[in-house]
Amino acid sequence: MPGPSKIQPKHWRDFYTAAFRSDGDVFIRLLQVSVAISLCISRLLEISQKRSSEREEIAVSLNDLKILGGLYRKYG
């Protein structure tokens, strides 16, 4: 059985951007936020534990996505 697929470096950013540009209904927007969060977390687990600019970018992105998801739930 093959292992989990690796996420290409910075590919998570495409999903992060898509979540912010979404203009569908609330369910679709929340789904995009969830997918982006999952990819950010997966990428964090793949890269080394050392501090890096990508790790910091992902951490900021996760915070943004949590806020965005909360706003969609509150106002959706």
Secondary structure, 3 states (H helix, E strand, C coil): CCCCCCCCCCCHHHHHHHHHHCCCCHHHHHHHHHHHHHHHHHHHHHCCCCCCHHHHHHHHHHHHHHHHHHHHHHHC
